[in-house]
């Protein structure tokens, strides 16, 4: 049973040293999402407003 648990956790979590973390950060920084995938409303709301909406939604689900 322990081997199964270890295999399960290794699939969901990859141990990474600082060098690998930096590699992932550099790689992700160069990823550009297509603007066609952004809904019109998303360009009409600020990042702070969006964060507030998400936070309120999460809080409502928890209560």
CHARMM-style PDB file with segment names, atoms N, HN, CA, C and O in Angstrom:
ATOM      1  N   UNK     1       0.831  -1.196   0.000  1.00  0.00      PROA
ATOM      2  CA  UNK     1       0.000   0.000   0.000  1.00  0.00      PROA
ATOM      3  C   UNK     1       0.871   1.253   0.000  1.00  0.00      PROA
ATOM      4  O   UNK     1       0.514   2.260  -0.611  1.00  0.00      PROA
ATOM      5  N   UNK     2       2.024   1.192   0.691  1.00  0.00      PROA
ATOM      6  HN  UNK     2       2.314   0.374   1.188  1.00  0.00      PROA
ATOM      7  CA  UNK     2       2.904   2.363   0.736  1.00  0.00      PROA
ATOM      8  C   UNK     2       3.447   2.698  -0.648  1.00  0.00      PROA
ATOM      9  O   UNK     2       3.572   3.869  -1.006  1.00  0.00      PROA
ATOM     10  N   UNK     3       3.772   1.650  -1.434  1.00  0.00      PROA
ATOM     11  HN  UNK     3       3.670   0.698  -1.144  1.00  0.00      PROA
ATOM     12  CA  UNK     3       4.288   1.898  -2.782  1.00  0.00      PROA
ATOM     13  C   UNK     3       3.243   2.615  -3.627  1.00  0.00      PROA
ATOM     14  O   UNK     3       3.572   3.520  -4.394  1.00  0.00      PROA
ATOM     15  N   UNK     4       1.991   2.213  -3.486  1.00  0.00      PROA
ATOM     16  HN  UNK     4       1.723   1.478  -2.863  1.00  0.00      PROA
ATOM     17  CA  UNK     4       0.912   2.858  -4.232  1.00  0.00      PROA
ATOM     18  C   UNK     4       0.776   4.315  -3.856  1.00  0.00      PROA
ATOM     19  O   UNK     4       0.578   5.170  -4.719  1.00  0.00      PROA
ATOM     20  N   UNK     5       0.881   4.601  -2.567  1.00  0.00      PROA
ATOM     21  HN  UNK     5       1.042   3.906  -1.866  1.00  0.00      PROA
ATOM     22  CA  UNK     5       0.780   5.986  -2.105  1.00  0.00      PROA
ATOM     23  C   UNK     5       1.939   6.814  -2.641  1.00  0.00      PROA
ATOM     24  O   UNK     5       1.752   7.964  -3.037  1.00  0.00      PROA
ATOM     25  N   UNK     6       3.128   6.237  -2.653  1.00  0.00      PROA
ATOM     26  HN  UNK     6       3.280   5.302  -2.331  1.00  0.00      PROA
ATOM     27  CA  UNK     6       4.299   6.951  -3.170  1.00  0.00      PROA
ATOM     28  C   UNK     6       4.133   7.220  -4.662  1.00  0.00      PROA
ATOM     29  O   UNK     6       4.444   8.312  -5.140  1.00  0.00      PROA
ATOM     30  N   UNK     7       3.646   6.229  -5.391  1.00  0.00      PROA
ATOM     31  HN  UNK     7       3.394   5.342  -5.003  1.00  0.00      PROA
ATOM     32  CA  UNK     7       3.440   6.402  -6.825  1.00  0.00      PROA
ATOM     33  C   UNK     7       2.380   7.471  -7.076  1.00  0.00      PROA
ATOM     34  O   UNK     7       2.512   8.289  -7.987  1.00  0.00      PROA
ATOM     35  N   UNK     8       1.337   7.454  -6.264  1.00  0.00      PROA
ATOM     36  HN  UNK     8       1.230   6.789  -5.524  1.00  0.00      PROA
ATOM     37  CA  UNK     8       0.265   8.436  -6.411  1.00  0.00      PROA
ATOM     38  C   UNK     8       0.796   9.850  -6.203  1.00  0.00      PROA
ATOM     39  O   UNK     8       0.494  10.750  -6.987  1.00  0.00      PROA
ATOM     40  N   UNK     9       1.585  10.050  -5.150  1.00  0.00      PROA
ATOM     41  HN  UNK     9       1.831   9.320  -4.513  1.00  0.00      PROA
ATOM     42  CA  UNK     9       2.084  11.395  -4.870  1.00  0.00      PROA
ATOM     43  C   UNK     9       3.114  11.829  -5.907  1.00  0.00      PROA
ATOM     44  O   UNK     9       3.216  13.017  -6.210  1.00  0.00      PROA
ATOM     45  N   UNK    10       3.875  10.890  -6.453  1.00  0.00      PROA
ATOM     46  HN  UNK    10       3.793   9.924  -6.206  1.00  0.00      PROA
ATOM     47  CA  UNK    10       4.883  11.271  -7.440  1.00  0.00      PROA
ATOM     48  C   UNK    10       4.234  11.730  -8.738  1.00  0.00      PROA
ATOM     49  O   UNK    10       4.836  12.500  -9.487  1.00  0.00      PROA
ATOM     50  N   UNK    11       3.027  11.274  -9.016  1.00  0.00      PROA
ATOM     51  HN  UNK    11       2.538  10.648  -8.408  1.00  0.00      PROA
ATOM     52  CA  UNK    11       2.336  11.715 -10.225  1.00  0.00      PROA
ATOM     53  C   UNK    11       1.829  13.146 -10.083  1.00  0.00      PROA
ATOM     54  O   UNK    11       1.782  13.887 -11.065  1.00  0.00      PROA
ATOM     55  N   UNK    12       1.451  13.538  -8.872  1.00  0.00      PROA
ATOM     56  HN  UNK    12       1.488  12.936  -8.074  1.00  0.00      PROA
ATOM     57  CA  UNK    12       0.857  14.855  -8.691  1.00  0.00      PROA
ATOM     58  C   UNK    12       1.874  15.906  -8.248  1.00  0.00      PROA
ATOM     59  O   UNK    12       1.574  17.099  -8.275  1.00  0.00      PROA
ATOM     60  N   UNK    13       3.057  15.486  -7.847  1.00  0.00      PROA
ATOM     61  HN  UNK    13       3.301  14.516  -7.825  1.00  0.00      PROA
ATOM     62  CA  UNK    13       4.052  16.428  -7.347  1.00  0.00      PROA
ATOM     63  C   UNK    13       5.432  16.036  -7.865  1.00  0.00      PROA
ATOM     64  O   UNK    13       5.855  14.887  -7.735  1.00  0.00      PROA
ATOM     65  N   UNK    14       6.121  17.001  -8.448  1.00  0.00      PROA
ATOM     66  HN  UNK    14       5.777  17.934  -8.553  1.00  0.00      PROA
ATOM     67  CA  UNK    14       7.458  16.742  -8.977  1.00  0.00      PROA
ATOM     68  C   UNK    14       8.457  17.511  -8.126  1.00  0.00      PROA
ATOM     69  O   UNK    14       8.379  18.737  -8.047  1.00  0.00      PROA
ATOM     70  N   UNK    15       9.399  16.811  -7.486  1.00  0.00      PROA
ATOM     71  HN  UNK    15       9.462  15.815  -7.550  1.00  0.00      PROA
ATOM     72  CA  UNK    15      10.402  17.537  -6.700  1.00  0.00      PROA
ATOM     73  C   UNK    15      11.273  18.381  -7.637  1.00  0.00      PROA
ATOM     74  O   UNK    15      11.758  17.889  -8.655  1.00  0.00      PROA
ATOM     75  N   UNK    16      11.464  19.646  -7.285  1.00  0.00      PROA
ATOM     76  HN  UNK    16      11.070  20.047  -6.458  1.00  0.00      PROA
ATOM     77  CA  UNK    16      12.230  20.534  -8.154  1.00  0.00      PROA
ATOM     78  C   UNK    16      13.215  21.354  -7.335  1.00  0.00      PROA
ATOM     79  O   UNK    16      12.873  21.930  -6.302  1.00  0.00      PROA
ATOM     80  N   UNK    17      14.449  21.389  -7.830  1.00  0.00      PROA
ATOM     81  HN  UNK    17      14.727  20.921  -8.670  1.00  0.00      PROA
ATOM     82  CA  UNK    17      15.439  22.240  -7.177  1.00  0.00      PROA
ATOM     83  C   UNK    17      15.323  23.658  -7.758  1.00  0.00      PROA
ATOM     84  O   UNK    17      14.556  23.892  -8.692  1.00  0.00      PROA
ATOM     85  N   UNK    18      16.077  24.578  -7.206  1.00  0.00      PROA
ATOM     86  HN  UNK    18      16.700  24.388  -6.447  1.00  0.00      PROA
ATOM     87  CA  UNK    18      15.985  25.988  -7.609  1.00  0.00      PROA
ATOM     88  C   UNK    18      16.248  26.178  -9.104  1.00  0.00      PROA
ATOM     89  O   UNK    18      15.626  27.029  -9.740  1.00  0.00      PROA
ATOM     90  N   UNK    19      17.162  25.395  -9.660  1.00  0.00      PROA
ATOM     91  HN  UNK    19      17.667  24.704  -9.144  1.00  0.00      PROA
ATOM     92  CA  UNK    19      17.482  25.516 -11.090  1.00  0.00      PROA
ATOM     93  C   UNK    19      16.273  25.162 -11.952  1.00  0.00      PROA
ATOM     94  O   UNK    19      15.975  25.853 -12.927  1.00  0.00      PROA
ATOM     95  N   UNK    20      15.576  24.076 -11.588  1.00  0.00      PROA
ATOM     96  HN  UNK    20      15.818  23.515 -10.796  1.00  0.00      PROA
ATOM     97  CA  UNK    20      14.386  23.677 -12.340  1.00  0.00      PROA
ATOM     98  C   UNK    20      13.253  24.691 -12.169  1.00  0.00      PROA
ATOM     99  O   UNK    20      12.510  24.960 -13.114  1.00  0.00      PROA
ATOM    100  N   UNK    21      13.123  25.244 -10.980  1.00  0.00      PROA
ATOM    101  HN  UNK    21      13.726  25.026 -10.213  1.00  0.00      PROA
ATOM    102  CA  UNK    21      12.099  26.266 -10.742  1.00  0.00      PROA
ATOM    103  C   UNK    21      12.346  27.454 -11.667  1.00  0.00      PROA
ATOM    104  O   UNK    21      11.408  27.965 -12.278  1.00  0.00      PROA
ATOM    105  N   UNK    22      13.591  27.895 -11.775  1.00  0.00      PROA
ATOM    106  HN  UNK    22      14.353  27.480 -11.278  1.00  0.00      PROA
ATOM    107  CA  UNK    22      13.926  29.022 -12.649  1.00  0.00      PROA
ATOM    108  C   UNK    22      13.670  28.682 -14.112  1.00  0.00      PROA
ATOM    109  O   UNK    22      13.201  29.529 -14.873  1.00  0.00      PROA
ATOM    110  N   UNK    23      13.972  27.454 -14.511  1.00  0.00      PROA
ATOM    111  HN  UNK    23      14.353  26.765 -13.894  1.00  0.00      PROA
ATOM    112  CA  UNK    23      13.724  27.028 -15.885  1.00  0.00      PROA
ATOM    113  C   UNK    23      12.233  27.100 -16.200  1.00  0.00      PROA
ATOM    114  O   UNK    23      11.844  27.590 -17.260  1.00  0.00      PROA
ATOM    115  N   UNK    24      11.405  26.617 -15.291  1.00  0.00      PROA
ATOM    116  HN  UNK    24      11.721  26.218 -14.430  1.00  0.00      PROA
ATOM    117  CA  UNK    24       9.953  26.668 -15.493  1.00  0.00      PROA
ATOM    118  C   UNK    24       9.483  28.123 -15.568  1.00  0.00      PROA
ATOM    119  O   UNK    24       8.669  28.468 -16.425  1.00  0.00      PROA
ATOM    120  N   UNK    25       9.990  28.970 -14.679  1.00  0.00      PROA
ATOM    121  HN  UNK    25      10.652  28.690 -13.983  1.00  0.00      PROA
ATOM    122  CA  UNK    25       9.602  30.385 -14.687  1.00  0.00      PROA
ATOM    123  C   UNK    25       9.973  31.050 -16.010  1.00  0.00      PROA
ATOM    124  O   UNK    25       9.167  31.778 -16.590  1.00  0.00      PROA
ATOM    125  N   UNK    26      11.198  30.800 -16.488  1.00  0.00      PROA
ATOM    126  HN  UNK    26      11.853  30.209 -16.017  1.00  0.00      PROA
ATOM    127  CA  UNK    26      11.633  31.403 -17.759  1.00  0.00      PROA
ATOM    128  C   UNK    26      10.775  30.897 -18.914  1.00  0.00      PROA
ATOM    129  O   UNK    26      10.395  31.664 -19.799  1.00  0.00      PROA
ATOM    130  N   UNK    27      10.478  29.617 -18.898  1.00  0.00      PROA
ATOM    131  HN  UNK    27      10.786  28.994 -18.180  1.00  0.00      PROA
ATOM    132  CA  UNK    27       9.669  29.028 -19.963  1.00  0.00      PROA
ATOM    133  C   UNK    27       8.261  29.609 -19.955  1.00  0.00      PROA
ATOM    134  O   UNK    27       7.738  29.995 -21.001  1.00  0.00      PROA
ATOM    135  N   UNK    28       7.649  29.671 -18.779  1.00  0.00      PROA
ATOM    136  HN  UNK    28       8.073  29.357 -17.930  1.00  0.00      PROA
ATOM    137  CA  UNK    28       6.280  30.183 -18.685  1.00  0.00      PROA
ATOM    138  C   UNK    28       6.208  31.676 -19.005  1.00  0.00      PROA
ATOM    139  O   UNK    28       5.191  32.147 -19.513  1.00  0.00      PROA
ATOM    140  N   UNK    29       7.271  32.421 -18.716  1.00  0.00      PROA
ATOM    141  HN  UNK    29       8.098  32.038 -18.304  1.00  0.00      PROA
ATOM    142  CA  UNK    29       7.283  33.858 -19.003  1.00  0.00      PROA
ATOM    143  C   UNK    29       7.184  34.120 -20.499  1.00  0.00      PROA
ATOM    144  O   UNK    29       6.693  35.171 -20.912  1.00  0.00      PROA
ATOM    145  N   UNK    30       7.644  33.175 -21.314  1.00  0.00      PROA
ATOM    146  HN  UNK    30       8.043  32.322 -20.978  1.00  0.00      PROA
ATOM    147  CA  UNK    30       7.611  33.375 -22.760  1.00  0.00      PROA
ATOM    148  C   UNK    30       6.322  32.865 -23.400  1.00  0.00      PROA
ATOM    149  O   UNK    30       6.126  33.020 -24.605  1.00  0.00      PROA
ATOM    150  N   UNK    31       5.448  32.263 -22.607  1.00  0.00      PROA
ATOM    151  HN  UNK    31       5.607  32.137 -21.628  1.00  0.00      PROA
ATOM    152  CA  UNK    31       4.179  31.756 -23.135  1.00  0.00      PROA
ATOM    153  C   UNK    31       3.225  32.925 -23.349  1.00  0.00      PROA
ATOM    154  O   UNK    31       2.986  33.717 -22.437  1.00  0.00      PROA
ATOM    155  N   UNK    32       2.692  33.026 -24.539  1.00  0.00      PROA
ATOM    156  HN  UNK    32       2.886  32.383 -25.280  1.00  0.00      PROA
ATOM    157  CA  UNK    32       1.724  34.073 -24.858  1.00  0.00      PROA
ATOM    158  C   UNK    32       0.403  33.403 -25.240  1.00  0.00      PROA
ATOM    159  O   UNK    32       0.357  32.587 -26.161  1.00  0.00      PROA
ATOM    160  N   UNK    33      -0.661  33.752 -24.533  1.00  0.00      PROA
ATOM    161  HN  UNK    33      -0.623  34.415 -23.785  1.00  0.00      PROA
ATOM    162  CA  UNK    33      -1.974  33.209 -24.852  1.00  0.00      PROA
ATOM    163  C   UNK    33      -2.589  34.032 -25.978  1.00  0.00      PROA
ATOM    164  O   UNK    33      -2.397  35.247 -26.037  1.00  0.00      PROA
ATOM    165  N   UNK    34      -3.330  33.372 -26.874  1.00  0.00      PROA
ATOM    166  HN  UNK    34      -3.485  32.385 -26.826  1.00  0.00      PROA
ATOM    167  CA  UNK    34      -3.941  34.125 -27.974  1.00  0.00      PROA
ATOM    168  C   UNK    34      -4.999  35.091 -27.442  1.00  0.00      PROA
ATOM    169  O   UNK    34      -5.790  34.732 -26.569  1.00  0.00      PROA
ATOM    170  N   UNK    35      -5.012  36.313 -27.966  1.00  0.00      PROA
ATOM    171  HN  UNK    35      -4.370  36.605 -28.675  1.00  0.00      PROA
ATOM    172  CA  UNK    35      -5.979  37.303 -27.490  1.00  0.00      PROA
ATOM    173  C   UNK    35      -7.405  36.923 -27.870  1.00  0.00      PROA
ATOM    174  O   UNK    35      -8.353  37.394 -27.242  1.00  0.00      PROA
ATOM    175  N   UNK    36      -7.570  36.090 -28.873  1.00  0.00      PROA
ATOM    176  HN  UNK    36      -6.799  35.707 -29.383  1.00  0.00      PROA
ATOM    177  CA  UNK    36      -8.913  35.657 -29.257  1.00  0.00      PROA
ATOM    178  C   UNK    36      -9.570  34.844 -28.147  1.00  0.00      PROA
ATOM    179  O   UNK    36     -10.795  34.752 -28.076  1.00  0.00      PROA
ATOM    180  N   UNK    37      -8.743  34.253 -27.277  1.00  0.00      PROA
ATOM    181  HN  UNK    37      -7.747  34.328 -27.335  1.00  0.00      PROA
ATOM    182  CA  UNK    37      -9.276  33.448 -26.187  1.00  0.00      PROA
ATOM    183  C   UNK    37      -9.732  34.274 -24.999  1.00  0.00      PROA
ATOM    184  O   UNK    37     -10.272  33.724 -24.039  1.00  0.00      PROA
ATOM    185  N   UNK    38      -9.526  35.583 -25.045  1.00  0.00      PROA
ATOM    186  HN  UNK    38      -9.088  36.029 -25.825  1.00  0.00      PROA
ATOM    187  CA  UNK    38      -9.913  36.455 -23.933  1.00  0.00      PROA
ATOM    188  C   UNK    38     -11.308  37.009 -24.212  1.00  0.00      PROA
ATOM    189  O   UNK    38     -11.515  37.678 -25.225  1.00  0.00      PROA
ATOM    190  N   UNK    39     -12.273  36.736 -23.317  1.00  0.00      PROA
ATOM    191  HN  UNK    39     -12.104  36.193 -22.495  1.00  0.00      PROA
ATOM    192  CA  UNK    39     -13.621  37.263 -23.547  1.00  0.00      PROA
ATOM    193  C   UNK    39     -13.637  38.795 -23.476  1.00  0.00      PROA
ATOM    194  O   UNK    39     -12.804  39.397 -22.799  1.00  0.00      PROA
ATOM    195  N   UNK    40     -14.577  39.412 -24.169  1.00  0.00      PROA
ATOM    196  HN  UNK    40     -15.254  38.923 -24.719  1.00  0.00      PROA
ATOM    197  CA  UNK    40     -14.652  40.874 -24.245  1.00  0.00      PROA
ATOM    198  C   UNK    40     -14.736  41.513 -22.866  1.00  0.00      PROA
ATOM    199  O   UNK    40     -14.110  42.544 -22.622  1.00  0.00      PROA
ATOM    200  N   UNK    41     -15.510  40.905 -21.954  1.00  0.00      PROA
ATOM    201  HN  UNK    41     -16.019  40.067 -22.152  1.00  0.00      PROA
ATOM    202  CA  UNK    41     -15.674  41.501 -20.619  1.00  0.00      PROA
ATOM    203  C   UNK    41     -14.354  41.553 -19.859  1.00  0.00      PROA
ATOM    204  O   UNK    41     -14.162  42.415 -19.002  1.00  0.00      PROA
ATOM    205  N   UNK    42     -13.442  40.630 -20.170  1.00  0.00      PROA
ATOM    206  HN  UNK    42     -13.598  39.929 -20.866  1.00  0.00      PROA
ATOM    207  CA  UNK    42     -12.180  40.565 -19.431  1.00  0.00      PROA
ATOM    208  C   UNK    42     -11.308  41.791 -19.686  1.00  0.00      PROA
ATOM    209  O   UNK    42     -10.503  42.165 -18.833  1.00  0.00      PROA
ATOM    210  N   UNK    43     -11.459  42.407 -20.833  1.00  0.00      PROA
ATOM    211  HN  UNK    43     -12.113  42.102 -21.525  1.00  0.00      PROA
ATOM    212  CA  UNK    43     -10.660  43.600 -21.121  1.00  0.00      PROA
ATOM    213  C   UNK    43     -11.308  44.858 -20.544  1.00  0.00      PROA
ATOM    214  O   UNK    43     -10.723  45.940 -20.600  1.00  0.00      PROA
ATOM    215  N   UNK    44     -12.508  44.719 -19.995  1.00  0.00      PROA
ATOM    216  HN  UNK    44     -12.983  43.840 -19.950  1.00  0.00      PROA
ATOM    217  CA  UNK    44     -13.234  45.872 -19.457  1.00  0.00      PROA
ATOM    218  C   UNK    44     -13.244  45.899 -17.933  1.00  0.00      PROA
ATOM    219  O   UNK    44     -13.933  46.727 -17.337  1.00  0.00      PROA
ATOM    220  N   UNK    45     -12.492  45.008 -17.296  1.00  0.00      PROA
ATOM    221  HN  UNK    45     -11.932  44.335 -17.781  1.00  0.00      PROA
ATOM    222  CA  UNK    45     -12.453  44.934 -15.837  1.00  0.00      PROA
ATOM    223  C   UNK    45     -10.986  44.927 -15.402  1.00  0.00      PROA
ATOM    224  O   UNK    45     -10.150  44.276 -16.029  1.00  0.00      PROA
ATOM    225  N   UNK    46     -10.683  45.646 -14.336  1.00  0.00      PROA
ATOM    226  HN  UNK    46     -11.362  46.175 -13.826  1.00  0.00      PROA
ATOM    227  CA  UNK    46      -9.291  45.701 -13.875  1.00  0.00      PROA
ATOM    228  C   UNK    46      -8.919  44.406 -13.156  1.00  0.00      PROA
ATOM    229  O   UNK    46      -9.788  43.633 -12.752  1.00  0.00      PROA
ATOM    230  N   UNK    47      -7.644  44.188 -13.008  1.00  0.00      PROA
ATOM    231  HN  UNK    47      -6.938  44.816 -13.336  1.00  0.00      PROA
ATOM    232  CA  UNK    47      -7.152  42.995 -12.305  1.00  0.00      PROA
ATOM    233  C   UNK    47      -7.673  42.968 -10.869  1.00  0.00      PROA
ATOM    234  O   UNK    47      -8.067  41.915 -10.367  1.00  0.00      PROA
ATOM    235  N   UNK    48      -7.675  44.129 -10.208  1.00  0.00      PROA
ATOM    236  HN  UNK    48      -7.355  44.984 -10.616  1.00  0.00      PROA
ATOM    237  CA  UNK    48      -8.167  44.198  -8.823  1.00  0.00      PROA
ATOM    238  C   UNK    48      -9.657  43.889  -8.739  1.00  0.00      PROA
ATOM    239  O   UNK    48     -10.102  43.203  -7.818  1.00  0.00      PROA
ATOM    240  N   UNK    49     -10.432  44.397  -9.707  1.00  0.00      PROA
ATOM    241  HN  UNK    49     -10.070  44.954 -10.455  1.00  0.00      PROA
ATOM    242  CA  UNK    49     -11.868  44.091  -9.719  1.00  0.00      PROA
ATOM    243  C   UNK    49     -12.085  42.593  -9.908  1.00  0.00      PROA
ATOM    244  O   UNK    49     -12.938  41.994  -9.253  1.00  0.00      PROA
ATOM    245  N   UNK    50     -11.312  41.995 -10.805  1.00  0.00      PROA
ATOM    246  HN  UNK    50     -10.620  42.482 -11.338  1.00  0.00      PROA
ATOM    247  CA  UNK    50     -11.444  40.566 -11.074  1.00  0.00      PROA
ATOM    248  C   UNK    50     -11.095  39.753  -9.831  1.00  0.00      PROA
ATOM    249  O   UNK    50     -11.785  38.788  -9.501  1.00  0.00      PROA
ATOM    250  N   UNK    51     -10.027  40.143  -9.146  1.00  0.00      PROA
ATOM    251  HN  UNK    51      -9.467  40.927  -9.414  1.00  0.00      PROA
ATOM    252  CA  UNK    51      -9.634  39.443  -7.919  1.00  0.00      PROA
ATOM    253  C   UNK    51     -10.739  39.523  -6.875  1.00  0.00      PROA
ATOM    254  O   UNK    51     -11.000  38.544  -6.176  1.00  0.00      PROA
ATOM    255  N   UNK    52     -11.395  40.685  -6.761  1.00  0.00      PROA
ATOM    256  HN  UNK    52     -11.182  41.480  -7.329  1.00  0.00      PROA
ATOM    257  CA  UNK    52     -12.506  40.837  -5.819  1.00  0.00      PROA
ATOM    258  C   UNK    52     -13.651  39.885  -6.159  1.00  0.00      PROA
ATOM    259  O   UNK    52     -14.222  39.250  -5.273  1.00  0.00      PROA
ATOM    260  N   UNK    53     -13.980  39.788  -7.446  1.00  0.00      PROA
ATOM    261  HN  UNK    53     -13.516  40.303  -8.166  1.00  0.00      PROA
ATOM    262  CA  UNK    53     -15.058  38.892  -7.883  1.00  0.00      PROA
ATOM    263  C   UNK    53     -14.717  37.448  -7.520  1.00  0.00      PROA
ATOM    264  O   UNK    53     -15.552  36.724  -6.979  1.00  0.00      PROA
ATOM    265  N   UNK    54     -13.497  37.039  -7.818  1.00  0.00      PROA
ATOM    266  HN  UNK    54     -12.818  37.627  -8.258  1.00  0.00      PROA
ATOM    267  CA  UNK    54     -13.067  35.667  -7.525  1.00  0.00      PROA
ATOM    268  C   UNK    54     -13.106  35.409  -6.026  1.00  0.00      PROA
ATOM    269  O   UNK    54     -13.593  34.368  -5.586  1.00  0.00      PROA
ATOM    270  N   UNK    55     -12.596  36.348  -5.244  1.00  0.00      PROA
ATOM    271  HN  UNK    55     -12.200  37.194  -5.602  1.00  0.00      PROA
ATOM    272  CA  UNK    55     -12.562  36.182  -3.790  1.00  0.00      PROA
ATOM    273  C   UNK    55     -13.974  36.071  -3.211  1.00  0.00      PROA
ATOM    274  O   UNK    55     -14.231  35.212  -2.367  1.00  0.00      PROA
ATOM    275  N   UNK    56     -14.886  36.933  -3.659  1.00  0.00      PROA
ATOM    276  HN  UNK    56     -14.676  37.631  -4.344  1.00  0.00      PROA
ATOM    277  CA  UNK    56     -16.273  36.877  -3.169  1.00  0.00      PROA
ATOM    278  C   UNK    56     -16.935  35.557  -3.551  1.00  0.00      PROA
ATOM    279  O   UNK    56     -17.672  34.976  -2.755  1.00  0.00      PROA
ATOM    280  N   UNK    57     -16.674  35.086  -4.766  1.00  0.00      PROA
ATOM    281  HN  UNK    57     -16.075  35.558  -5.413  1.00  0.00      PROA
ATOM    282  CA  UNK    57     -17.253  33.824  -5.221  1.00  0.00      PROA
ATOM    283  C   UNK    57     -16.750  32.662  -4.376  1.00  0.00      PROA
ATOM    284  O   UNK    57     -17.531  31.799  -3.976  1.00  0.00      PROA
ATOM    285  N   UNK    58     -15.454  32.637  -4.105  1.00  0.00      PROA
ATOM    286  HN  UNK    58     -14.820  33.338  -4.430  1.00  0.00      PROA
ATOM    287  CA  UNK    58     -14.884  31.568  -3.276  1.00  0.00      PROA
ATOM    288  C   UNK    58     -15.441  31.610  -1.859  1.00  0.00      PROA
ATOM    289  O   UNK    58     -15.748  30.567  -1.282  1.00  0.00      PROA
ATOM    290  N   UNK    59     -15.572  32.802  -1.298  1.00  0.00      PROA
ATOM    291  HN  UNK    59     -15.322  33.650  -1.766  1.00  0.00      PROA
ATOM    292  CA  UNK    59     -16.107  32.938   0.060  1.00  0.00      PROA
ATOM    293  C   UNK    59     -17.561  32.483   0.114  1.00  0.00      PROA
ATOM    294  O   UNK    59     -17.976  31.855   1.087  1.00  0.00      PROA
ATOM    295  N   UNK    60     -18.336  32.792  -0.916  1.00  0.00      PROA
ATOM    296  HN  UNK    60     -17.999  33.303  -1.707  1.00  0.00      PROA
ATOM    297  CA  UNK    60     -19.742  32.388  -0.959  1.00  0.00      PROA
ATOM    298  C   UNK    60     -19.866  30.868  -1.023  1.00  0.00      PROA
ATOM    299  O   UNK    60     -20.783  30.294  -0.436  1.00  0.00      PROA
ATOM    300  N   UNK    61     -18.956  30.222  -1.726  1.00  0.00      PROA
ATOM    301  HN  UNK    61     -18.210  30.689  -2.202  1.00  0.00      PROA
ATOM    302  CA  UNK    61     -18.989  28.756  -1.835  1.00  0.00      PROA
ATOM    303  C   UNK    61     -18.622  28.079  -0.526  1.00  0.00      PROA
ATOM    304  O   UNK    61     -19.083  26.971  -0.249  1.00  0.00      PROA
ATOM    305  N   UNK    62     -17.798  28.731   0.280  1.00  0.00      PROA
ATOM    306  HN  UNK    62     -17.424  29.630   0.056  1.00  0.00      PROA
ATOM    307  CA  UNK    62     -17.355  28.147   1.545  1.00  0.00      PROA
ATOM    308  C   UNK    62     -18.406  28.282   2.634  1.00  0.00      PROA
ATOM    309  O   UNK    62     -18.382  27.527   3.606  1.00  0.00      PROA
ATOM    310  N   UNK    63     -19.323  29.223   2.494  1.00  0.00      PROA
ATOM    311  HN  UNK    63     -19.343  29.836   1.705  1.00  0.00      PROA
ATOM    312  CA  UNK    63     -20.312  29.434   3.561  1.00  0.00      PROA
ATOM    313  C   UNK    63     -21.626  28.741   3.271  1.00  0.00      PROA
ATOM    314  OT1 UNK    63     -22.557  28.824   4.072  1.00  0.00      PROA
TER     315      UNK     63
END
